[in-house]
Amino acid sequence: MSYYLVQTLNALSFSVLLMLTGLGLSLVLSLMNFVNLTHGSFFLLGGYVAIHWIGAGAPWWLAFPAAFVIAGAVGLVLDRFPFGRFYPRTHLMQVLLTYGLSVIFADLMRWGFGADTMSLPTPELLRGVVFVAGLPFPIYRLFIIVSGGALALALWYAIDRTLWGAAIRACVIDRGIVETLGLNTRRIFTVGVVIAAGLGGLGGALGSGMLSAYPGLDEEVLLLALLVVVVGGLGSFGGTVLSALLLGFVTTFSRVWLPEFANFLSLGIMAAVLVIWPSGLVVRKMRPV
Amino acid sequence: MSTGLPAAPLLAKRRLGDKIALALVLVLALAPLISGDGFSLRFGAEILLIGTAVMSLNLLIGGGGLVSLGHAAVFGAAGYSAAVAAGSLGAQLPLMLLIGIAAGMLIAGIMGLVTLRSSGLFFLVLTLVVGQMVWELAFRWREVTGGADGLRGFPKLALGSLRLDTPLALYLVAAGIALIGWMVTRSFQQAPIGQALAGVRDQPIRMGALGYQVGRIRVTAFLVAGAVAGAAGAIYPFVNQYIGPNSVHWSMSAALIIMAVIGGVGSLYGGYLGALVYLFVQTEVSSYTDRWQLVIGLIFVATVILMPNGIAHWLGQRGVRGGRV
């Protein structure tokens, strides 16, 4: 029984990582209808930044804001060129552009950071294990759950309860009307991309203590984040959280029960969810036009 | 879902571009035969087979607006099935084709059925997920597929007692498959069901209201594309006597799509031109630098920024301008 409790905590920490990454991707996807396949690269970049930051001896707790800022800066540059001119284009073109960019980033990161698996030099405070019902559980993962959960809560508050969030939500629903109210939606889009990229980087920084950082992680995370967003339903905060939890638990427990074909099983379950709910778990009710 | 297809006035240009592309493909297809050295024949066979897969994908993307990110799984699953079957049953050409076509139709049919109610981004991700499930099988099911190492050492292609393992024979087989595949795809596009598919692409709700069975049309398109890609995929392992999990991975699916875009979405010959350009650059660049993946990424970015309508369309534009002067 306690074994399953530990696995549940494992699943929860993985879900929180998926949630942070998925929320970033979801923001861009529902806000601008822009499919950003470089999101996995932001995640991996954040991981490398955190590892090198702590490895260089800088204060460890600043590593996470640093990952956010650096990934966000990359997002800002990309928003200027070439994302900006692709917002009105078809999904096919967006997919090809951002896929190409993600391949370029993957190669550049392999060049710059090396092809070896690197793990986060965990700070003294977060090292070691706690005993959950007699079984050891890494403190770092508890840190992921708590800080990631707090962050998601803050994000929810910002989007759901502040004027800034209201402007972003309004853009999702009807950009034209927001424009007539005198708001610069292009600038709101830029802010959205930067925050999304930053969240990706932050997720990667947190995740590097659990998943490590290695070439290829970007692609794995991208696939999972895409699934989280799509299964959750576009433009729905609650849906993204729900599907992150679902995917986190499905992945973790299929690894426990069927290690060899774990990914096959979890992909299959998520595909089945999409077959039953073709527009995701939470669908915004829209007037058919 | 729109795929950036041309409006009606562009169609004449598109047709002309298509004709020029056909001439270009024919000239290029003859080149390895004339030069006759083993490397270019083998490389030519690879281009023809992958080009056929791109053409079948073009049936889905250009004809039906169905952007599938899992088409490499269809192509690769046929290759794996053929290679595995060759190990126990022998590599007879008709048998290999039959198995490849069946495997291709099976995977494509599953994709078609699973995505029946999906559209847009959901369609894209769902095809990606199904494709990655095939990759997981190819990568993890070590006893059958060889896992990360892939499959080697299966028998060489033969027809009766005639051995088809020389570069020339492989090239001719590939050319035959490309030709028959092209005929099948073209006749499908021109048949009423192909026209109905275009209708489903542009106006799914109206087509439904007119009494067309939208789902059945989509699944049929998937099955035809799967059969063509499967036939090409069945021969693919025999070109280099090797098939690995990369041929099923979604990065290969993305490569197939970019080849379709390089050639020109909707142009059936364009797929061959796209495959030629992409594979040529990949082979050339990887021969003198380790950073070839960077170059692959640059090909994607440059294509969508500079030439989103593809070679076939570009040729057509040149042709029309030239004609007026």
HADDOCK unambig.tbl for C-alpha pairs under 7 A between the chains (distance, minus, plus):
assign (segid A and resid 90 and name CA) (segid B and resid 2 and name CA) 6.70 0.50 0.50
assign (segid A and resid 90 and name CA) (segid B and resid 3 and name CA) 6.23 0.50 0.50
assign (segid A and resid 90 and name CA) (segid B and resid 4 and name CA) 6.55 0.50 0.50
assign (segid A and resid 92 and name CA) (segid B and resid 3 and name CA) 6.59 0.50 0.50
assign (segid A and resid 93 and name CA) (segid B and resid 304 and name CA) 6.27 0.50 0.50
assign (segid A and resid 96 and name CA) (segid B and resid 300 and name CA) 6.18 0.50 0.50
assign (segid A and resid 97 and name CA) (segid B and resid 300 and name CA) 6.14 0.50 0.50
assign (segid A and resid 97 and name CA) (segid B and resid 301 and name CA) 5.05 0.50 0.50
assign (segid A and resid 97 and name CA) (segid B and resid 304 and name CA) 6.25 0.50 0.50
assign (segid A and resid 100 and name CA) (segid B and resid 297 and name CA) 4.03 0.50 0.50
assign (segid A and resid 100 and name CA) (segid B and resid 298 and name CA) 6.41 0.50 0.50
assign (segid A and resid 100 and name CA) (segid B and resid 300 and name CA) 4.85 0.50 0.50
assign (segid A and resid 100 and name CA) (segid B and resid 301 and name CA) 5.52 0.50 0.50
assign (segid A and resid 101 and name CA) (segid B and resid 297 and name CA) 5.92 0.50 0.50
assign (segid A and resid 101 and name CA) (segid B and resid 301 and name CA) 6.77 0.50 0.50
assign (segid A and resid 103 and name CA) (segid B and resid 293 and name CA) 6.70 0.50 0.50
assign (segid A and resid 103 and name CA) (segid B and resid 294 and name CA) 6.58 0.50 0.50
assign (segid A and resid 103 and name CA) (segid B and resid 297 and name CA) 5.11 0.50 0.50
assign (segid A and resid 104 and name CA) (segid B and resid 293 and name CA) 6.91 0.50 0.50
assign (segid A and resid 104 and name CA) (segid B and resid 294 and name CA) 4.71 0.50 0.50
assign (segid A and resid 104 and name CA) (segid B and resid 297 and name CA) 5.02 0.50 0.50
assign (segid A and resid 104 and name CA) (segid B and resid 298 and name CA) 6.98 0.50 0.50
assign (segid A and resid 107 and name CA) (segid B and resid 293 and name CA) 6.32 0.50 0.50
assign (segid A and resid 107 and name CA) (segid B and resid 294 and name CA) 5.77 0.50 0.50
assign (segid A and resid 230 and name CA) (segid B and resid 122 and name CA) 6.47 0.50 0.50
assign (segid A and resid 260 and name CA) (segid B and resid 140 and name CA) 6.75 0.50 0.50
assign (segid A and resid 261 and name CA) (segid B and resid 140 and name CA) 6.94 0.50 0.50
assign (segid A and resid 264 and name CA) (segid B and resid 133 and name CA) 5.28 0.50 0.50
assign (segid A and resid 264 and name CA) (segid B and resid 136 and name CA) 5.83 0.50 0.50
assign (segid A and resid 267 and name CA) (segid B and resid 129 and name CA) 6.32 0.50 0.50
assign (segid A and resid 267 and name CA) (segid B and resid 133 and name CA) 6.57 0.50 0.50
assign (segid A and resid 271 and name CA) (segid B and resid 126 and name CA) 6.40 0.50 0.50
assign (segid A and resid 271 and name CA) (segid B and resid 129 and name CA) 6.67 0.50 0.50
assign (segid A and resid 275 and name CA) (segid B and resid 114 and name CA) 6.06 0.50 0.50
assign (segid A and resid 275 and name CA) (segid B and resid 115 and name CA) 6.99 0.50 0.50
assign (segid A and resid 278 and name CA) (segid B and resid 117 and name CA) 6.07 0.50 0.50
assign (segid A and resid 278 and name CA) (segid B and resid 118 and name CA) 5.35 0.50 0.50
assign (segid A and resid 279 and name CA) (segid B and resid 122 and name CA) 6.84 0.50 0.50
